[in-house]
Amino acid sequence: MNRILRVKEISELLGLSKSTIWRMRRDGLFPAPLKIGPRAVGWRESDVTDWIKSRDRLQ
């Protein structure tokens, strides 16, 4: 099963602020979240993992 990560978890995982994650999302540098409720979004864990792997390949 693919877990859904909230922005706080992603922030802790990546060591980036929540505002930086949202800025990267706005600029197309981070995967789009899924709407999981009227006022809630989250990311598939696999999307975040794939994004991390793609960043590792660039460096």
C-alpha positions, 0 to 999 in steps of 0.5 A: 500500500502506498502511504499518503504523506502530509507536508509536515512529514515531507518537511521533516524527511527532506529537511526543508521548510513547509514554505519551501516545499510549497514554493517548489511545488508552485514552480513545478520542481516538486510533485503535485499533491492529492486532494484528500479532503475539503482542506487537506492534501497529501503526497503519495510516498512513492511520488516523493521517493521517486522525486528524491531518486531523480534528484540523486541522479542529477547530482 
